[in-house]
Amino acid sequence: MASDSTARAIPIDQIDSTFKSRYIDLISEPLGSKVLSFSDEWFASASNLLTVTAPIRRPGYFVHSGAWYDGWETRRHNTEPADWVVIRLGVASGKVAGVEIDTAFFNGNHAPEISVEGCFVTDEKEEEEVEKAGYKGWEAILGIKECGPSQRHAWELEKITEKAYTHVRLLMYPDGGIARFRLYGTAVPVFPQSTDEVFELSATVMGGVAVSCSDQHFGTKDNLLLPGRGKDMGDGWETKRTRGEHVDWAIIRLGSKGEIDHIVIDTAHFRGNFPQKVQVFAGEFESDPKHDDAGWVEVLDPQKTGPDKEHEYKNELKDVKGKKFSHAKLVIIPDGGVKRFRVFGRRIV
């Protein structure tokens, strides 16, 4: 595969600002992404590539295969051009805007070079072929790029891919270790055929994106839109403690413009640090709004919340009937943690 000169390398201190409020990680493990196959994982499991949290180090700790590493590491002296891992995206399909490779703590055993390929496959029999080394349906997403030891690397494509992909293959030349793999882009969901059907407009898998927030000291805003109720306090949105009068907020771009039917705000696992109250605004905007934009309309006035509980609001909603919204804003009073923010409604084309 020839080197791809159309992708722009992103400085380490600009990776998050470049990708994380515009796109989602299409292969995030909580979305249901899965490693289907790999060439080798002798020293460390390929599934570690999809771990959401930052890599960690355990110096001096050894297992049967050798020193313990939080990442994917293959054997030395690969006789093939590259080692590889095949991953099924956590969304129905997605368009790719950029790639991040983190070689944290791999120093002297890091992957010297990488590339990324993709394919679109929905047939179960063909997916079995995708898992095999000889599958011929791959096409280049990111050409061969050089990697250095123990650092984050990222590349933004010249433009987001026109084609959507269901599977990707990460290759490292010729072998070595990678801690984390992120594939930034936009979900291409399968919407209900009927516009009368109520579904989760805000869900990441339906194209929802958390575009901004006031604070995310303990837990990222992106967690608000994930499936399920999570596993602990670490996979929700949590702001730092404040004193005096204060509110925190998070703005969500819905996956599709729609009429809101009901809202669920889940404080699962937040037992001593849930917000005292929650409030919701919504609006129709042509681009992502600021938190104090004049176009926001209050659709849920402040409601008292409780610990470790799903709070559903339907009859309490106001000014939503027959109206089309593109964004929603969750306000927590004065601060605290929320596990999930779910906006259900009907799609309006």
SULHUZI-V580601 format. One record per backbone hydrogen bond with DSSP energy under -0.5 kcal/mol. NH is the residue of the N-H (numbers start at 0). CO is the residue of the C=O. Records with the same first field share a line. If there is no record, write none. Layout:
NH: CO + CO
This chain:
4: 2
6: 3
7: 155
8: 6
9: 153
13: 10
14: 10 + 11
17: 13
18: 14
19: 15
21: 18
22: 18
23: 184
25: 23 + 182
27: 24
28: 49
30: 27
31: 28
32: 27
33: 87
35: 33 + 85
36: 85
38: 83
42: 72
43: 72
47: 44
48: 45
49: 46
50: 47
60: 57
61: 59
62: 65
65: 62
67: 60
69: 55
70: 68
71: 177
72: 43 + 70
73: 175
82: 171
84: 169
85: 36
86: 167
87: 33
88: 165
89: 25
93: 164
94: 185
96: 183
97: 183
98: 154
99: 181
100: 152
101: 179
102: 100 + 150
105: 102
106: 104
110: 176
111: 174
112: 172
113: 144
114: 170
115: 141
116: 168
117: 138
118: 166
120: 118
126: 122
127: 123
128: 124
129: 125
130: 126
131: 128
134: 131
138: 117
140: 115
141: 115
144: 113
146: 111
149: 102 + 105
152: 100
154: 98
155: 7
156: 96 + 154
160: 95
164: 93
165: 118
166: 118
167: 86
168: 116
169: 84
170: 114 + 168
171: 82
172: 112
176: 108
177: 71
178: 101
179: 101
180: 48
181: 99
183: 97 + 181
184: 23
185: 94
187: 92
188: 186
190: 188
196: 193
198: 344
200: 198 + 342
201: 342
202: 199
203: 224
205: 202
206: 203
207: 202
208: 252
210: 208 + 250
211: 250
213: 248
217: 237
218: 237
222: 219
223: 220
224: 221
225: 222
234: 231
235: 232
236: 337
237: 218 + 235
238: 335
247: 331
249: 329
250: 211
251: 327
252: 208
253: 251 + 325
254: 200
257: 324
258: 345
260: 343
261: 343
262: 312
263: 341
264: 310
265: 263 + 339
266: 308
269: 266
270: 268
274: 336
275: 332
276: 332
277: 302
278: 330
279: 299
280: 328
281: 296
282: 326
284: 282
292: 289
295: 292
296: 281
298: 279
299: 279
302: 277
304: 275
307: 266 + 269
310: 264 + 308
311: 309
312: 262
316: 313
317: 298
322: 319
324: 257
325: 282
326: 282
327: 251
328: 280
329: 249
330: 278 + 328
331: 247
332: 276
333: 245
336: 272
337: 236
338: 265
339: 265
340: 223
341: 263
342: 340
343: 261 + 341
344: 198
345: 258
346: 196
347: 256
348: 346
